[in-house]
Amino acid sequence: MDEKMIRNYSRILKEELVPAMGCTEPISIAYAAAVARETLGCPAERIALEVSGNIIKNVKSVTVPNTGGLRGIPAAAAAGMAAGDAQKQLEVISSVTPEQQERIRDYLLHTPIEVKLSRSPFLFDILLTAFSGTDRATVRIVNYHTNIVLIEKNGTALRQVDARVSREEGLTDKSVLSVEGILEFSDTVPLGEIEEPISRQISYNTRIAEEGLRGNWGANIGQVLLAAYGDDVKIRAKAMAAAGSDARMNGCRLPVVIVSGSGNQGMTASLPVIEYAKELGVSREKLYRALALSNLLTIHLKSEIGRLSAYCGAVSAGCGSGAAIAYLYGGGYREISHTLVNALAIVSGIVCDGAKASCAAKIASAVDAGILGYHMYREGQQFRAGDGIVSKGVERTIQNVGLLAKEGMRETDREILDIMLTRC
């Protein structure tokens, strides 16, 4: 691998492994609101939001942290407007005090906040306009959670960037990724190049998973797994990832290190690998390289799909962690490729019906598929080309899944949103 490719892979890893507090979609709304307040110069007297369907889907049912249990798009906007720090981006409401929580509640109670479904072609689109007297400020975020493409005050653009559907402006092109390249990078990259983001991921994600196992968060899937099935490493791997989601989906204020814009994916890609590394007694260096592999495979799988879709993102991360577990056992390209194909064949039918407590259970299923995919290979078993959407070769199978999720499930996504808004 040449130096340019190493730099590209390193840059992708550093761009994606960033801290965030709370589910990233409501936090992105809070970020937009905080930027609008800065632009306006004061808290808004009224807020109007137009958001894409996937934003509604992923904000509807999760608790916004540091708000005292508030949920939904108006709560996220109120939190950012009344108490957010725009400079902290995806940790925009991480420093909210108890007094500020009361301010958020009061603001939400007394401020009109209108929410409309956008007809934008962007799957990720937040357009927030804040009004105060005769002044107005508009902020638009598209494609990913911090990608501000418009800041406008009273009709004058202060920042404006051309945005394209399916293009992530300002980020490294992920088409350079391949399973073979990711393995070579993970094997050879100087450890210092990846140490900072990986060590932070280990620290942050382990901490919130432990809180998920201690506290009473959501459906407590992590605790249920350990109580029902014991503490074998396979169960611990699933339980830790699920417990982190238990806490995060239900308002825990601890930050996580995300992957592909998702804290749930960040935890799914890391915590099972950490548990297996402990069980196998591998070196710190081996763990760091395995986590680089897991994260980059998750990013590779997800880049074929897009940030938001009807396809559950935990699937990609569960496949990534299963492949990294194969790597911890000494597996190379063959073992990793077969693990990925097997796992994708098992769980590619899981749909995303928004961020909520049950994400923890879906995470457990995705991790289980990743682990089973590896053990299938160890036992000489595999899914072969022609089995459903499996093609010959790991990259072709990944492309098939991307096509299924991005194109084939568009109508599924619309139907899920309609059910959530009209029946639930």
Secondary structure, DSSP 4 states (H G I P E B T S, - for coil): --HHHHHHHHHHHHHH--EEES-HHHHHHHHHHHHHHHHHTS--SEEEEEE-HHHHHHHTTSBPTTTTS-BSHHHHHHHHHHH--GGGGGGTTTT--HHHHHHHHHHHHHS-EEEEE---S-SSEEEEEEEETTEEEEEEEESSTT-EEEEEETTEEEEE----TT--TTS--GGG--HHHHHHHHHHS-HHHHHHHHHHHHHHHHHHHHHHHHS--TT-HHHHHHHHH---HHHHHHHHHHHHHHHHHTT---EEE-BTTBHHHHHHHHHHHHHHHHHHT--HHHHHHHHHHHHHHHHHHHHTT-SS-SB-HHHHHHHHHHHHHHHHTT--HHHHHHHHHHHHHHHTT-B---SSTTHHHHHHHHHHHHHHHHHHHHTT----TTSTT--SSHHHHHHHHHHIIIIITHHHHHHHHHHHHHT-
